[in-house]
Amino acid sequence: MAAVDPNDLRGNVAAILLAHSRSADEELLAACRPLADAQLDQPFEMGLGSLRKVLMHHLGAVRIWADIYAGGQMRPWLPDEGELDVPEMEQASASLHDEWTELASRFDLAEMVQRSVKGNTRRHTRAHIIAHVTTHGVHHRAQAINMLRRLGVEDRPTGSVLSWVFDHLKP
């Protein structure tokens, strides 16, 4: 399996998932711009407990999996570095998605990557990692969209891949 061609948004499922993930994160964070800190931190009995915590966790996972995918030095867990406001999250998200586009285009998807978790070595192909990162993002964006609904935000993204295809690719 070759590396991801980020321009092949008609036939390369990894490219489609990564491009959708970028766009869905942009739309979600744009919907959060008008919110006050109290709304971002309002407790909810779902997910990680607040909109900011869900967003920070999601961005942290995107970053840590980029490090695993690249096989390089692991950066600290993003949420441990302190809370970000929405513009900072938008900047971090854009940078991380740029990084993913570059990484995915550089490495063969069938190559194996090793990582150690609590003393156990786990092996994944790079394709497995892209599948995990993008579906993990869908899961947490759905939680965030539900939190936005509960906060009364009317202009919310759907998070749907097919809505994104229709709106952005005009098949």
C-alpha positions in Angstrom: 0.0 0.0 0.0 1.4 3.4 -0.9 1.4 6.6 1.1 -1.8 8.8 1.1 -2.2 11.1 -1.8 -4.0 14.0 0.0 -5.5 15.2 -3.4 -7.3 11.9 -4.1 -10.6 12.7 -2.4 -12.6 10.5 -4.7 -10.9 7.1 -4.3 -8.5 7.1 -1.4 -10.3 6.4 1.8 -7.5 7.5 4.1 -7.3 10.9 2.3 -11.0 11.3 2.5 -11.0 10.5 6.3 -8.1 12.9 7.0 -9.6 15.7 4.9 -13.0 15.3 6.6 -11.4 15.2 10.0 -9.7 18.6 9.3 -12.9 20.2 8.0 -15.1 18.7 10.8 -12.6 20.1 13.4 -12.6 23.5 11.7 -16.5 23.6 11.7 -16.7 22.4 15.3 -14.3 24.9 16.6 -15.9 27.7 14.6 -19.2 26.9 16.3 -17.4 27.2 19.7 -16.0 30.7 19.0 -18.9 32.7 20.5 -19.0 30.6 23.7 -17.8 32.1 27.0 -15.3 30.2 29.1 -18.1 29.3 31.5 -19.9 27.5 28.6 -16.8 25.7 27.5 -16.2 24.5 31.0 -19.9 23.8 31.9 -20.2 20.3 33.3 -22.0 17.6 31.3 -22.6 14.0 32.3 -21.1 12.7 29.1 -17.8 12.3 27.5 -15.0 13.8 29.5 -17.3 16.2 31.4 -17.1 19.5 29.5 -16.8 20.8 26.0 -13.2 22.1 26.6 -12.1 18.8 28.1 -13.5 16.9 25.1 -11.8 19.3 22.6 -8.5 19.2 24.4 -8.6 15.4 24.7 -9.3 15.1 21.0 -6.5 17.4 20.0 -4.2 15.6 22.4 -5.0 12.3 20.8 -4.5 13.7 17.3 -1.0 14.9 18.4 0.1 11.8 20.3 -1.0 9.5 17.4 1.0 11.7 15.0 4.0 11.0 17.1 3.4 7.3 17.1 2.7 7.3 13.3 5.9 9.1 12.6 7.9 6.8 15.0 9.6 9.8 16.5 9.9 11.5 19.9 6.7 11.6 21.9 5.5 15.1 22.8 3.8 15.7 26.2 0.1 15.0 26.4 -1.5 18.3 25.2 -4.2 18.6 28.0 -1.4 18.4 30.6 0.2 21.6 29.1 -2.7 23.7 30.2 -6.1 24.8 28.9 -6.3 26.5 25.5 -8.9 29.0 24.4 -10.8 28.5 21.2 -8.5 30.5 18.9 -5.5 28.6 20.4 -7.3 25.3 19.8 -8.1 26.4 16.2 -4.4 27.1 15.7 -3.3 23.8 17.2 -5.9 21.9 15.1 -4.7 23.5 11.9 -1.1 22.8 12.7 -1.9 19.2 13.6 -3.9 18.6 10.5 -1.1 20.0 8.4 1.3 17.6 10.2 -1.0 14.7 9.5 -1.3 15.6 5.8 2.5 15.6 5.5 3.0 12.4 7.5 0.3 10.5 5.6 1.9 11.5 2.3 5.3 10.4 3.4 4.8 6.9 4.9 3.5 3.7 3.3 0.2 2.8 4.9 1.1 -0.9 5.2 4.2 -0.3 7.3 4.1 -1.5 10.8 4.6 0.8 13.8 5.4 -0.3 17.3 4.5 1.4 20.5 4.7 0.4 24.2 1.7 0.6 26.4 2.2 -0.2 30.1 5.0 -2.6 29.3 3.2 -4.3 26.4 4.4 -3.8 22.8 1.7 -3.2 20.3 2.0 -3.2 16.5 -0.2 -1.4 14.1 0.0 -0.6 10.4 -0.1 3.1 9.6 -3.5 2.5 8.0 -4.8 1.2 11.3 -3.6 4.4 13.0 -5.3 6.6 10.5 -8.5 4.6 10.9 -8.3 5.0 14.7 -7.4 8.7 14.8 -10.2 9.7 12.4 -12.9 7.5 14.0 -11.8 8.6 17.5 -12.3 12.1 16.3 -15.8 11.4 15.1 -16.7 10.0 18.5 -15.5 13.0 20.4 -16.9 15.5 17.9 -20.3 13.8 18.3 -20.0 14.4 22.1 -19.1 18.0 21.5 -21.9 18.6 19.0 -24.3 17.2 21.7 -22.9 19.6 24.3 -23.3 22.5 21.8 -26.9 21.5 21.4 -27.4 21.4 25.2 -25.8 24.9 25.3 -28.4 26.2 22.9 -26.0 26.7 20.0 -28.2 26.5 16.9 -25.6 26.7 14.1 -23.9 23.3 14.8 -22.0 21.1 12.3 -23.4 17.7 11.6 -20.0 15.9 11.7 -21.2 13.6 8.9 -18.7 12.4 6.3 -21.4 12.3 3.5 -22.7 15.8 4.4 -19.1 16.9 4.1 -18.7 15.1 0.7 -21.8 16.7 -0.6 -21.0 20.2 0.7 -17.3 20.3 -0.1 -16.7 17.9 -3.0 -19.9 18.2 -5.0 -19.8 14.7 -6.4 
